[in-house]
Amino acid sequence: MLRQLVVGFVTAAAIGSAAVAQSAMAEPMNVRGDVVSFSGQTLKVNTREGETVDIALAEGAVVSGVSRAAITDIKPGDYVGIASLPMKDGGSGALEVLIFPPALKGAGEGSFGWDLKPQSTMTNATVADAVKGVDGRTVTVTYHGKEKTITIPEGTPVVTLAPATKADLTPGAVVFVPVEKSTDDSLTAKQVVVGANGVVPPM
């Protein structure tokens, strides 16, 4: 389960969201970066912040990939995860869109702070309407009885999940890893999202 976007993704073919139970002694965080190496159950990653970290993959850890999708693939009734930023003229502008597989519908539903960029949020919700308007593309989503309209600018990455295995965790591969940081600063992960065929996990 991809913690809150991903609140956790929770199926062997998924990256998505479904709440991951967090230990009271562990701090949830996300690691984004390039694989340095993968040996045994240890994944070494150069993070976007310039650090090199070791991540211990938990027993049964799930590896998922991402593949390209298009704005036209977003249909009413689909379940999506959209990272967005507030726009100057009001509303929200998407940074990326993840179309979840049907099996993950409802996982991690809601809208909450996200660490992709400062002030960004992640909204996991059901598509109520998707239109292309004069001023660009927008999608209206619903969650917990609330409604939110998000603009999807041209060039915004739109992806869906794809099969992947630990064999894809090769040096240079780009990964997104929701981890738990223990009090001794060690990192543990139950899921890894890895880029393949030129597709980078945008979340």
Stockholm file with secondary structure:
# STOCKHOLM 1.0

chainA/1-203         MLRQLVVGFVTAAAIGSAAVAQSAMAEPMNVRGDVVSFSGQTLKVNTREGETVDIALAEGAVVSGVSRAAITDIKPGDYVGIASLPMKDGGSGALEVLIFPPALKGAGEGSFGWDLKPQSTMTNATVADAVKGVDGRTVTVTYHGKEKTITIPEGTPVVTLAPATKADLTPGAVVFVPVEKSTDDSLTAKQVVVGANGVVPPM
#=GR chainA/1-203 SS CEHHHHEECCSTTCCCCCCCCCCTTCEEEEEEEEEEEEETTEEEEEETTSCEEEEEEEEEEEEEEEEECCGGGCCTTCEEEEEEEECTTSSEEEEEEEECCGGGTTTTCEEEECSSSTTCEEEEEEEEEEEEETTEEEEEEEETTEEEEEEECTTCCEEEEEECCGGGCCTTCEEEEEEEECTTSCEEEEEEEECBTTBCCCC
#=GC SS_cons         CEHHHHEECCSTTCCCCCCCCCCTTCEEEEEEEEEEEEETTEEEEEETTSCEEEEEEEEEEEEEEEEECCGGGCCTTCEEEEEEEECTTSSEEEEEEEECCGGGTTTTCEEEECSSSTTCEEEEEEEEEEEEETTEEEEEEEETTEEEEEEECTTCCEEEEEECCGGGCCTTCEEEEEEEECTTSCEEEEEEEECBTTBCCCC
//
